Amino acid sequence: MLVVRAALAAAAVLLAACAASGRPPPIATGFEDYRRDTIDMLQARRHFQATDKAAELAWNAPREWLPATACDGATPATTPTPDKGILLIHGLGDSPWSFHDVARQLAGQGFLVRTVLLPGHGTRPQDLLDVTLEDWQRVVREQADALRRDVAQVYLGGFSTGANLALDYAYAHPEVAGLVLFSPAFQSSSRYDWLTPLIGWFRPWLLEPDGRRPMQNAVRYMTVPTNAFAQFWRSSREARQRLAERPYDKPVFMAVAQHDSVLDTAYLLSAFQQRFTHPVSRLVWYGARPAGLADGGRVLVRSDALAQRRISRFSHMGLMFSPANPLYGERGSLRICWNGQDEVALRACERGEPVWYSDWGYREPGKVHARLTFNPYFEWQGEVLADVLNRRPGSLPQARHDGPVAGPRARTQAGYCADARHRL
C-alpha cells in the first residue's frame, strides 16, 4: 500500500509538470484528409477555453508549413517541390502549438513541416481515459508514411512522449534520415511510473478533478488521467528497449534541461553519448557542465540560470518556444502559475505580480516562480539544429559553457521567417 501511495504522489508531480471519452477517428491516409477530419473532431468535442474559438481551434489542429525561400539567408532558396520534410509530434497533454516556433525555423531551412494531434488530445482531458499507445503510434505511422510519399528525405521530431514515438518509428524505418528530440522522455524521474498501468482501473485520476486545480488552458492539458501516464510509461519503456537493441547512427539533434523535473536527465546524457553515434549529432545541455564531460564537442552546454532574465532554472516544456511567442513568450498571454509554489506565491502570480521563472516545484525564499515557457537561447539553438540536419560538421560549434544568449549569427526575430507559408 505504501508503494502505491508513493506511486500516486510521484505521478502527481509528473502530472503537474507535464500536464466521456471519444475514441480516435479513423485515420485518413493523406495529410489534408487527416487534418480536415481532425478539425471536424475538434469542433465537435473541444472544451474551448477562450472566446476566440477560431484561433483556439487553429492552435490545436495539425498544421503544415511550406518551405520558405531562404528568408534569413540560412539556406538557399528551395525548389517548388520540397525534397525533405519533417513530422513533429507533441508530448503528453500538449498540442501542435508546441512546435509553433520550431516549425517556422525548419520551414526557413527548406523543410516541408507537418505536425500531428495525438488521439485524446486537443479536446478535453477526459478523452485520454481510454486512449492507447497503439492509437498514438498509428497516427505517427500513417502520417510519416504520408510524408514519405511527398518528399525524398523524411525526418521525425518529437517533444517528451512525442520524442519516444519518433524514436520508435525511426528504429523500425531505417529510411528516416534523422531525429529532432526535445526533452525526450526515455526515462522519467519517478521510480514508480511503472505502477500506473496497474492502478488505472481503480484510480482513473491520480488527482481527482476538484474544480480548483486547472484542467486545461488554450493549448495544453494541465491535468490528465492515470491511463495517460500509463501510456506514457509504455512509450518510454519501448524507447529504452529500442536504445538497448543497437546504437542509432543517423544525425540526432537533442535538447535537454538539466533540472527537468519530469525526466532522468543523467540517463538522457548517457543515452546520447553512447547510443546516438553519428559525428554531427549534438546534445544541447541547459545547465551546469557535466562532470568529466568528454565527447568530442558533441555536447554543447549553456547555463540555465539567467538572473538578468529572471530565470532560476530551465523547464521541461520551455525549450521549444521563442521569447517572442505570442502565448508562451516573455510577454505572452499564457502565464502558468500552477508551478508547485505555495498558496501565497500562487495568488501573487495569478494577480500578475512580477515573477521569476523555473521548472515545476522549484522554490527560493522571497521569489515567486511561474513556469518557464520560453527559451532565451532559441535563436542559437536553431542554428545548431540547422547544422545538424544539414550535416555540416565544420560549422557546428564545439562544447563550451555559457556564451551569449543571442547567437552570433543573428537571424530574423525569434527565428520567424516572414515568407514561411503556413497552411491551416
Number of C-alpha atoms within 10 A of each C-alpha: 6 7 10 14 11 16 20 22 16 17 26 20 18 20 23 21 23 24 23 10 15 17 15 18 12 11 17 17 13 15 22 14 12 21 21 15 15 25 21 13 17 20 14 10 15 19 16 20 12 11 8 9 15 11 11 18 21 16 19 25 24 26 24 21 22 24 31 27 23 19 22 20 12 17 15 14 15 17 11 9 11 16 16 20 27 27 26 30 32 25 28 25 26 27 26 26 24 26 22 19 21 24 30 25 28 26 29 32 31 25 26 25 26 26 28 26 26 27 23 24 27 31 26 23 24 20 22 25 20 17 21 19 17 12 16 21 18 15 22 25 15 17 21 25 15 16 23 19 12 16 16 13 18 24 25 27 26 27 29 28 28 30 29 30 29 30 28 21 19 22 17 10 11 12 14 19 20 25 27 25 24 27 29 30 31 26 23 23 19 18 13 18 21 17 18 25 17 13 18 18 11 8 15 18 21 22 18 12 13 8 7 6 13 13 17 21 16 20 25 24 23 20 26 30 24 28 24 30 28 21 22 28 24 19 26 23 17 17 24 17 13 19 20 11 10 12 16 21 15 19 22 26 24 28 23 24 26 25 21 23 24 25 23 19 23 12 13 22 19 11 17 21 17 14 15 23 18 17 17 22 29 28 25 21 23 25 20 16 18 13 6 6 12 11 12 9 18 21 24 22 21 20 19 23 18 15 11 6 11 16 21 20 25 30 29 28 27 24 25 26 27 25 23 20 20 13 18 22 20 20 12 14 11 15 18 18 23 23 23 19 20 12 10 9 22 18 15 15 22 13 10 10 10 12 17 19 27 28 27 29 17 19 18 10 5 7 15 24 31 27 28 29 27 24 24 24 23 23 25 20 22 21 22 23 26 20 21 25 21 13 16 12 13 9 12 20 15 15 21 12 15 17 12 11 16 15 16 11 9 13 19 13 13 23 25 24 23 15 16 22 15 16 10 14
